[in-house]
Amino acid sequence: MSFLEKGNVVAVSIGRRKGEKKTNIRECRLVADKGLENDAHAGNWHRQVSLLAMESIVRIKDKGIDVQPGDFAENITTKGLKLWDMPIGALLKVGQKAILEVTQIGKACHDRCAIYHQVGDCVMPREGIFARVIKGGMIKPGDAIKRLNSMDEFF
């Protein structure tokens, strides 16, 4: 099996309400065509799951702000994978079974989040990505996350 890129899951986070920091959890189920179980953003739409690289969070930390995984309201924090370079339609295998399809890169920042007001910048609108769940499965910190060349590689 040939992969273009790979990394690891640093944190898995869920939130009960939209627009708030998410809480890190030990593991969670990705549900096909829905998102992360018990997360406010889960549903039948194109932004079921959000991902942000730890490398992006570190850039904000370097500005003197104490931020952690989940603080940007991302569901999955990764390390070693260049999320900001992913094209729409890219496939990501997370853990043993789950498959995500990238549906959006970045997002409009309408109401300037608390992080933006503290440091004058927020990386989620530029470097965060969104995906829909093609195939569900359990995920947890430490799991591998890999970009697939095609769905054929998964089977």
Secondary structure, 3 states (H helix, E strand, C coil): CCEEEEEEEEEEEECCCCCCCCEEECCEEEECCCEECCCCCCCCCCCCEEEEEHHHHHHHHCCCCCCCCCCCCCCEEEECCCHHHCCCCCEEEECCCEEEEEEEECCCCCCCCHHHHHHCCCCHHHHCEEEEEEECEEECCCCEEEEECCHHHCC
